[in-house]
């Protein structure tokens, strides 16, 4: 495509569309018909420009024109509580279910790595000595030590908010860094599993693994699941850069990126529940079996939610992307 010729041929139509959109008064019937026609033509021009001769300045102008014209033609769409309900009952679980082949292997490999690190620390005193001085390790692992008092060192509400924020940052890193060929996601996972493995190993060496698990499981099951889901989605986003499949790379990244953004919003709600468990249940005076039961129930509820609602939505064609009416229009092009 010769860009200069293309602009010369269609500039008058774009200028006319912009003029109609600026009109303060109500359009006549003829002007309304003209606006719809120009909107359809400009949408076609934008699609051709994006696939054949992308130009940032011109693409930006036409994108703005198409968005304004669509709002005028179809009316501005306002979000409603129905959209929120649909997101949590259809879009979010569908995205998590569809990407399960990414986050489930991620979870299994990460847990295996954490267990290996825990065994390595517990079975090798020289590794423990490299982690800290003997008196420092005793201060962390003894009854009433730092590992136990950590969960009750601050008021429950503020601690839950702090935990939620920290976990949300880890999830956001996994999702955002996934676009960089997913390599930084492995580092985030390694850091999480390293910290977990060291804690498990030190408490196991001190003969207090049961105490540590009693403190970890009530909130850790749901919390780690959220991190694994985010990492899996981030890895899928990174792989899209390498292999977009039958879609163009731009289209594939746009679709997977929107899905990742939706997953981030949904996981924020999941992490809110995990933070509440860590702030109120983990340090509570409930028996260990009761705290573990609450954490296990939350984990099972999330998995049932994903597999029942998400599976049903995926079987009807949902992918976790936004509604088709909210996506940019693309024209089919010959390969």
N, C-alpha and C positions, 0 to 999 in steps of 0.2 A: 504494500500500500504506500502510495506517495502521500505523505502527511500534509504537505502544503496544498496539494490538489484537493484532498479530502476536506480540509478546513475551508478552503475557498468555496467548495460546492455546497457546504451545509451551514456555514456561519450565519447566513440570513435566517435560517430556520431556528437556530439556537437563540439568536437575538430576539426573534419574534416571540419565542416561548418565554424568554426572560421578561419581555415587555408585558405579556399577558399575566405572568405571575406577580408582577408589581402592581397591577391594577388595584386601586382602592375600591372602586365601585363594583357592583355585581356584574358579572359577565353576561352578555346576551347569549341566546341559544347558539348563534353561529360562532361566537367567540369560544364558547365552551366546547363545541365540537372541534374547533380548530386546536384548542389546547390539548384535547385528548389525542388528536392525530399527531401533533408535534411531540407530545410526551412519548407516544409509541415509537415514533421515528428516532427520537433522541436516545431512547433506551437501546434501540438497534445500533445506533451509531456508537454508543458507549461500549457495547459488547464487542463490536468489530474492532474498535480502537484497543480494547484490553487484550484481545487475542492476536492482533496483527501488528500494531504499531503503538505500543504503550508510550504515552508521553505524560509525565506527572502533572504538569500544569493543566493541560487540556483535559486529562482524565478527571482531575479534581473539579474542574468547572462543570463538566457534564454530569459527574456524580451528584454534585450539589443541585443541578437543574432537575435531574431525574427524581431525586428525593423530594424536592419541593413540589414538583408536579404530581408525584404520586400522592403526597399528602393532600394536595388540592383536589385531585380527581377522586380519590377513595375516602378522603376524610382522615384526619389525624387519629391514629389508633392509640387508645389509652389503656395502660395496664390496669388490670382489675384483680380482685381476689380470686377470680376464676383462673386467671393466668398463674397465680401463685400455687393454687391447688393443683393445676395441671402439671406444673413443673415438678412438684414433689410426688405426684402419683404416677406420672408418665415419663417426662423427659429425663429427670435425674436417675431414677432406677433403670430406665432403658439404657442410658449411657453406661452406667456401671456394669450392667449385665452384658451389654454388647462387648465391652472391653475386658471381660473376665479372663479371657485367654492371655491377657497381658499381666493383670495384677495378681492372679492366683499363682502363676509360676514365680513372679517377683516375691510374693509372700513366702512361698516355700523355700526358695533359695536364700532369702534373707534370714529366715528363722534358722535354717541349717548353718548359715555363717555365724549367727549369734550364738548358737549352741556350741559350735566349734571353738569360738573365742572363749566362751565360758569354761569349757573343758580345759583349754590351754592354760588359762589363768589359774584354775583350781588345782591342776595337776603339777604345776611347776612353781615351786617357791621362789625361784630366781626371777620369774616374771612378776610375781607379787612384790618382790623387793624392788624391782625397777619401777613399779607403779607408785610406791610410797614407802615411807619409813614404817617399821613395824608398829610403833605407837600410833601413827596416823591411821593405819589400817584397822587397828583395834578400836580406835575412836569411831570409825565408820561402821564397823560390823558388830560391835558389842550390843547387848540388850540396851535399849534406850539410846543407841548411837545415832549417827547422822542419817543413816539410811531410813531409820524409823521416824525420827523427829522431823525429817524433811516435809512430810505430808501434813504435819500439824504445827509447823513453825509460824504460820500466818493465819489470820482469820479465814474461814472457809470460803466466803464469797470472793474476797480479793485474790486468794490463792487460785480459785477456779478460773477467775478472769485472766490471771497471769498465765496459767497453764493453757487456756484456750488460745491466747494470743501467740504464745510460743509455738504451739502445735500448728496453728494456722499459718505461721511463717514458714515452717518446715514443709507443709503441704503446698504452699504457694511457690516455694523454691523448686519443688519437684515438677510442678506443672509448667512454670515459666521456663526453667532451664531445659525442659524437654525439647524445646525448639532448637537448642544448640547441639543437635545430633545426639541428644540424650546422655552424653558423657557425664555432665555434672550431676545427673540424677544418681549415678552409681556412687558418687562421693557422698551425697547426702544420705543415702541408704547405709553406706559403710559407717559413717559417723554415728548414726542411730544404733546400728547393730553393735558397734564397738563399745559404746557407752553401756548398752544393755548387757552385753557379754561380760564386761568387766565387773559390773554389779553382781551378776549371777555367779561369776567365778569366785569373787571375794567372799560373798556370803556363803557359798558352798564350801569353800576352804575353811570357813569359820564354823561350819556345822549348823548354819542357820538359813539354809536354802528355803525351807518351808515357810519361815517368817517372811523372807523376801518375796516369794511367790504370792503369799497371802496379801501382801501390800501391792504387788504389781498387777495381778490378774483382774481385780475389780474394775479398773479403768483401762489397763493396758491392752486388753483384747480389742476393744472398740477403737482405742487410740491408734494402735499399730495397724489395724485394718484400714483405717482412714489414710495413714501414711502409705501403705502398700497400694491402695487404690490410686492415690495421687501419683505415686512413682510409676505404676503401670500405665496410667493415662499419659504421663510425661514421656515415657519410653515410646508409646504409640505415636505421639506427636513427633518425636524425633525421627522415628522410622519413616514417617510420612515424607520427611524431607528427602530421604534416600529413595524410597519407593512409593510414589503417590498412587500406584495402581492405574486403572483405566482413566482416572481423572487427570486434569492438568495439575501441575504442582501447586499453582495458586489456588485453584478450587479446592483441592484436597486439604491444603493447610488452612484455608478459611473454614471449611466444614469441621475439621478436627479441632481447630483452635476455638471455635464457638462451643463445641462439645466440652472441651477442657475447661472453658470458662464456666459453663453450667455446672460441671462436676465440682469446681472450686467452691461455688456458691452452696451446693448441696453438702459438701464435706464440712463447710463452716458450721452447718447445723449439727452434723454428726459429731464434730469436735466439741461443740457446745455441750452436748450430752456427756461426752467423755470427760470434759473439764469439770462438769458438775459431779460426776462420779468420783473423780480424783479429789475434788475439794470437800465433798460432803460424806461420801461413802467410805473411801479408803481410810481416812483417819478416824472414822467413827468407832464407837464402842461396841459395835455389833460383833457377834462371833465371826471367826474367819470363814466358816462355811456359808454364813449368810451373806457376807460381803462378796465372796466368790460367786455365789449363786446370782446375785444382782448383776455382777459384771457379765457372767455367762449369759444371762437372760437378755441383756442389752445386745450382746454380740449375735445371739441367735435371732433376735428380733430384726436386726439390721440385715442379716443374710436372708431371712425369709422375705423381708420387704423387697430386697433386690431380686431374688429369684422368682417370687410370685408376681409382683407388679411389673418388674423390669422384663421378665421373660414374656409375660402376656403382651406388654407394649411392643417388644421387639418382634414378636410373631405377627403383629398387625402392621409392621413396616416402620415403626419408630426407630430412630437412631440416636436420639439425645440431642440432635441439632434443633435450632429454632424452627418455628413454623415456616412452611414454604412461602407464605405470604410476606414474611419478614426477611427473606433472603434476597440477595441481589440476583437479578435476572441474567442468565447466561444463554447465549445462542449456541446450538450445536455447531461444531466445526469439523471439517474433514481432516482426517489424520494425514 
